[in-house]
Amino acid sequence: MTHPVVPFFIAHQGCPHQCVFCDQVQIAGTTEGLPTTGEIEQKIATWLASSSWQTVEVAYFGGTFTGLAPADQRRLLLPIQPLIDSGKVCAVTVSTRPDAITPQNTAFLREMGVTTVELGVQSMADDVLKLARRGHDSHAVEQAIVCLKGGGMRVGGQLMPGLPGDTLVKSRQSLQRLLALRPDFLRIYPTLVIAGTPLAELYQQGSYATLPLAAAVSLCKELLHMALQANVPVVRMGLQPTDELQVAGVVVAGPFHPAFRQLVEGELCLDLLHKLTAGLHGGVPVTIHCNPARVSDVTGQRRINLRHLQSAHGLKIIRVVADQRLGRHELTVDFPGGSRTGNLLRDLDYAAL
C-alpha cells in the first residue's frame, strides 16, 4: 500500500559539485530556498485535508540533504516529528549523494524518523562518473549502500544511462553491480541535455551525442527487465514531464518523452507477443489476453503494437481482453486451434540477444 507523498524540493542545495548534466532548478521547477517550518507544516496539513488518506509520506528531493549544514537538516526534520508520533506521517525520504553518507549522519537520519534514502548513483563505471564530474567513484556507492542498509534504511538508487563515456554495455554492467547491492527500488532517467548545463556546451560543441529515443527505450527495456527479474521495483523511468521541462528550449536534446515509461513497457510486451505469435501468418485472427493493468502496454501508444503485429506477421488482431485471471507479467494469445501463454520475466532473455 502506498500513501500520498508530500514533496519538498531543495534544488541543488547541499551539493558541493556542478555535475555536467545538472540544473536542479529546471528539473525540480523551483528557485526557492529551503522551506520554513511554517511552510512544511502548512503543506503537509493541506495535503492531509485534501486527501482521503489519514497519513502521508514526506520527501525532500532535488538536493544533497546530508550535505546541508546539520542545523538545516534538523530544522527540516523537526516539524515532522509530532506528525510521525501521531501517525499522520508514516515515512520520510531524503535524497543525497553517495559520498555524503557516513555512519554518523545515517544514525542521525534514523533518529529523526527518516526511513528511506535515495542515492544519485548515475553510473557504476568510474570513467563515466569522472566525465560527469560527480566527485566520487563507484566504491563510494558501495560504501554508502552498505552503511545505509546497516543503519536500517530503505535505499533507492538513481541511474542515468547515456552520460558522456557511457555505452550500452556499461549501462547494463552498472545496473548489474547496483542490483548486487540489493537496493530496495530504482529510478532510471536516460540522460537529457538541459539548457545552461556544461553538458549543453559539450553537446553544442559536438563533443557529446545523446541516446536517440528509440535506443533509450530499447536499453531501458532491458534494464527494466533485469530489475524485475531481480525483484527490485523501478518506481520511475524518464524524468517527470514538469511544466518547466516542457518549456521550449529547456531540454536541448535527448530522449525526453512525457510517457517514456509506457514506451518501455509497451516494447517489453511487444517482444513477448512476437514470441507468442511466431509462426502465425496469413491473416490468422488473434485475441490477446492480459491483466487489466497491462492493456495500454499491450496495445502500445496509438495502438502501435497491434499495428506492428499486423504488418510484421500479417495477423488480424481481433481485440485485447482484460483478464483478471492473468498476472501482471502474463500474456495469452488465442488463435483458431490453439492458445499460447507467456511470462515477461520467464520467457524473455535479452542476455542471449
QUINORVEN-V787679 format. One record per residue. N is the residue number from 1. RES is the residue in three letters. PHI is phi as a letter, one per 30 degrees, with the letter a starting at -180 (NA if undefined). PSI is psi in degrees with one decimal (none if undefined). OMEGA is omega in whole degrees, 0 to 359 (NA if undefined). Layout:
BEGIN
n: [N N]
res: [RES RES]
phi: [PHI PHI]
psi: [PSI PSI]
omega: [OMEGA OMEGA]
END
This chain:
BEGIN
n: [1 2 3 4 5 6 7 8 9 10 11 12 13 14 15 16 17 18 19 20 21 22 23 24 25 26 27 28 29 30 31 32 33 34 35 36 37 38 39 40 41 42 43 44 45 46 47 48 49 50 51 52 53 54 55 56 57 58 59 60 61 62 63 64 65 66 67 68 69 70 71 72 73 74 75 76 77 78 79 80 81 82 83 84 85 86 87 88 89 90 91 92 93 94 95 96 97 98 99 100 101 102 103 104 105 106 107 108 109 110 111 112 113 114 115 116 117 118 119 120 121 122 123 124 125 126 127 128 129 130 131 132 133 134 135 136 137 138 139 140 141 142 143 144 145 146 147 148 149 150 151 152 153 154 155 156 157 158 159 160 161 162 163 164 165 166 167 168 169 170 171 172 173 174 175 176 177 178 179 180 181 182 183 184 185 186 187 188 189 190 191 192 193 194 195 196 197 198 199 200 201 202 203 204 205 206 207 208 209 210 211 212 213 214 215 216 217 218 219 220 221 222 223 224 225 226 227 228 229 230 231 232 233 234 235 236 237 238 239 240 241 242 243 244 245 246 247 248 249 250 251 252 253 254 255 256 257 258 259 260 261 262 263 264 265 266 267 268 269 270 271 272 273 274 275 276 277 278 279 280 281 282 283 284 285 286 287 288 289 290 291 292 293 294 295 296 297 298 299 300 301 302 303 304 305 306 307 308 309 310 311 312 313 314 315 316 317 318 319 320 321 322 323 324 325 326 327 328 329 330 331 332 333 334 335 336 337 338 339 340 341 342 343 344 345 346 347 348 349 350 351 352 353]
res: [MET THR HIS PRO VAL VAL PRO PHE PHE ILE ALA HIS GLN GLY CYS PRO HIS GLN CYS VAL PHE CYS ASP GLN VAL GLN ILE ALA GLY THR THR GLU GLY LEU PRO THR THR GLY GLU ILE GLU GLN LYS ILE ALA THR TRP LEU ALA SER SER SER TRP GLN THR VAL GLU VAL ALA TYR PHE GLY GLY THR PHE THR GLY LEU ALA PRO ALA ASP GLN ARG ARG LEU LEU LEU PRO ILE GLN PRO LEU ILE ASP SER GLY LYS VAL CYS ALA VAL THR VAL SER THR ARG PRO ASP ALA ILE THR PRO GLN ASN THR ALA PHE LEU ARG GLU MET GLY VAL THR THR VAL GLU LEU GLY VAL GLN SER MET ALA ASP ASP VAL LEU LYS LEU ALA ARG ARG GLY HIS ASP SER HIS ALA VAL GLU GLN ALA ILE VAL CYS LEU LYS GLY GLY GLY MET ARG VAL GLY GLY GLN LEU MET PRO GLY LEU PRO GLY ASP THR LEU VAL LYS SER ARG GLN SER LEU GLN ARG LEU LEU ALA LEU ARG PRO ASP PHE LEU ARG ILE TYR PRO THR LEU VAL ILE ALA GLY THR PRO LEU ALA GLU LEU TYR GLN GLN GLY SER TYR ALA THR LEU PRO LEU ALA ALA ALA VAL SER LEU CYS LYS GLU LEU LEU HIS MET ALA LEU GLN ALA ASN VAL PRO VAL VAL ARG MET GLY LEU GLN PRO THR ASP GLU LEU GLN VAL ALA GLY VAL VAL VAL ALA GLY PRO PHE HIS PRO ALA PHE ARG GLN LEU VAL GLU GLY GLU LEU CYS LEU ASP LEU LEU HIS LYS LEU THR ALA GLY LEU HIS GLY GLY VAL PRO VAL THR ILE HIS CYS ASN PRO ALA ARG VAL SER ASP VAL THR GLY GLN ARG ARG ILE ASN LEU ARG HIS LEU GLN SER ALA HIS GLY LEU LYS ILE ILE ARG VAL VAL ALA ASP GLN ARG LEU GLY ARG HIS GLU LEU THR VAL ASP PHE PRO GLY GLY SER ARG THR GLY ASN LEU LEU ARG ASP LEU ASP TYR ALA ALA LEU]
phi: [NA c c e c d c b c c e i d i c d b c d d c c b d d d d d i b c d d d d d e d d d d d d d d d d d d c c d d c b b c b b c c j b c e d c d e e d d e d d d c e d d e d d d d d i d c c a b c b c a c e d c c b e d d d d d e d d c i d c b b c c d d i a c c d d d d d d d i d i a c d d d d e d d d d d d d d c i c d b c b c c b d j d e i d b d d d d d d d d e d d d d d h d d a b b b b e d c c c e i c e d d d d d d d i c b b d d d e d d d d d d d d d d d d d d d d d i c d c d a b i d d d d e d d c d e j d d d a j d d b d b e e d d d d d d d d d d d d e d d c e i c b i i d d b c c c a e e d c e d d d d i d h i d d d d d d d d d c i d c d d a c c d b d d c d e c c b b c c b e i a a b b b b e d d c c b d d d d]
psi: [128.1 150.8 160.2 142.4 121.9 110.4 141.4 129.2 126.3 61.3 115.2 -3.5 141.2 -7.2 126.0 -0.8 160.2 92.7 154.6 -26.9 -5.6 129.6 86.3 -23.9 -45.0 -40.9 -46.4 -19.2 35.4 145.4 7.7 163.5 -162.0 140.7 146.4 167.8 -44.4 -40.9 -38.8 -49.4 -42.0 -41.1 -43.1 -41.7 -39.7 -43.4 -41.9 -38.4 -29.6 0.6 152.3 -10.4 148.8 -7.0 152.4 167.1 155.3 139.2 137.7 110.3 164.0 -22.2 -167.1 90.8 -46.4 -1.3 -9.7 159.6 139.8 -36.5 -37.0 -40.3 -45.8 -40.9 -33.5 -28.1 -24.2 -42.8 -19.2 -19.2 -48.7 -31.6 -32.8 -44.4 -35.2 -9.0 1.7 -24.9 120.1 -13.6 150.0 130.3 140.5 153.1 147.4 -177.7 151.4 -36.3 7.2 24.2 129.9 162.4 -34.2 -48.8 -22.2 -44.0 -39.3 -46.5 -44.2 -42.0 -32.9 11.6 6.8 131.5 -23.7 137.8 125.9 127.7 133.0 86.4 -49.7 -51.8 156.2 12.3 118.7 -35.7 -34.9 -42.9 -38.3 -45.0 -28.2 -4.5 42.2 -28.6 7.0 168.3 -177.7 -24.7 -33.4 -34.4 -47.3 -45.5 -42.0 -44.5 -41.4 -43.2 -47.5 -43.9 -35.8 -25.0 8.0 17.0 148.3 142.8 129.0 150.2 139.1 129.8 147.1 79.6 145.8 9.0 164.3 132.7 -8.0 155.5 170.3 -40.2 -44.9 -36.5 -43.3 -43.1 -35.9 -44.4 -40.6 -44.6 -38.8 -41.4 -32.4 -20.6 -0.9 57.3 158.5 -25.5 167.8 155.4 138.1 115.4 99.8 140.0 130.6 150.4 112.1 136.0 138.6 -1.7 159.4 -31.5 -33.5 -37.9 -44.9 -41.1 -45.0 -26.6 -9.5 13.3 -6.9 137.1 136.4 163.7 129.8 155.2 -45.9 -40.7 -38.0 -41.0 -44.3 -44.6 -47.0 -26.5 -44.3 -41.8 -42.4 -43.3 -42.8 -44.5 -42.8 -40.1 -30.2 1.6 35.0 113.7 143.0 107.5 -19.2 143.8 124.4 140.9 144.1 131.6 72.6 163.6 -37.8 -42.9 -25.9 0.6 135.1 130.8 -13.0 -51.2 106.2 -40.0 165.9 168.6 62.5 130.4 132.6 -18.5 47.2 -43.0 -41.3 -35.1 -41.9 -49.9 -37.7 -41.5 -33.7 -46.6 -38.7 -39.1 -42.1 -38.7 -35.1 -42.6 -41.3 -22.8 6.8 132.1 -8.7 125.0 -178.4 44.8 20.8 127.9 131.4 137.0 131.2 130.7 138.9 165.4 143.9 -31.4 -10.9 -0.1 -47.9 -32.1 -38.6 -44.2 -32.4 160.9 130.3 31.9 29.6 -34.4 -41.6 -40.3 -38.2 -43.2 -38.9 -41.1 -35.5 -36.6 -6.3 23.3 160.4 103.5 111.9 -53.4 166.5 123.6 127.3 120.6 109.5 -20.7 -19.0 141.8 167.6 -28.0 8.7 140.5 142.9 136.5 120.5 138.4 162.8 119.2 4.4 174.5 142.8 136.2 137.9 165.3 129.4 -34.6 -39.9 -32.6 5.2 134.2 91.4 -22.5 -24.4 -8.8 none]
omega: [178 179 174 180 176 186 171 183 180 192 173 184 183 183 182 186 169 178 187 186 199 163 186 178 180 185 184 177 179 174 185 176 180 178 178 177 179 180 178 182 183 182 179 179 180 179 180 182 184 183 175 179 178 181 182 170 177 181 173 185 164 181 176 188 183 173 176 174 180 179 179 177 180 181 179 184 182 182 184 188 178 181 174 181 182 181 180 172 186 181 179 180 171 176 182 178 178 183 177 179 176 175 182 182 173 179 178 180 180 179 183 173 177 183 186 174 176 182 172 182 179 178 173 176 186 180 177 178 179 179 178 180 182 179 176 178 184 178 178 177 180 180 183 182 177 180 183 180 176 178 176 182 163 184 173 179 178 177 179 177 177 176 175 180 181 175 177 180 180 179 178 180 177 179 179 180 180 178 179 178 176 172 180 177 182 164 180 182 174 187 173 175 181 181 176 180 174 179 177 177 179 180 182 177 183 182 182 177 180 170 171 183 182 180 179 178 181 179 183 173 178 180 177 180 178 182 180 178 178 180 175 183 173 189 176 173 183 180 177 183 179 177 182 181 184 173 182 176 180 173 183 182 177 187 178 176 183 178 184 182 181 176 181 180 180 180 176 178 180 179 178 179 175 179 184 181 180 179 177 183 170 175 178 178 185 171 182 177 178 173 181 180 185 186 182 178 181 181 183 180 182 176 185 180 180 178 180 178 180 183 183 185 183 183 173 182 182 180 173 186 174 186 181 182 182 174 184 184 182 173 176 177 175 178 182 177 181 180 179 178 179 181 183 183 186 192 174 181 182 179 182 183 NA]
END
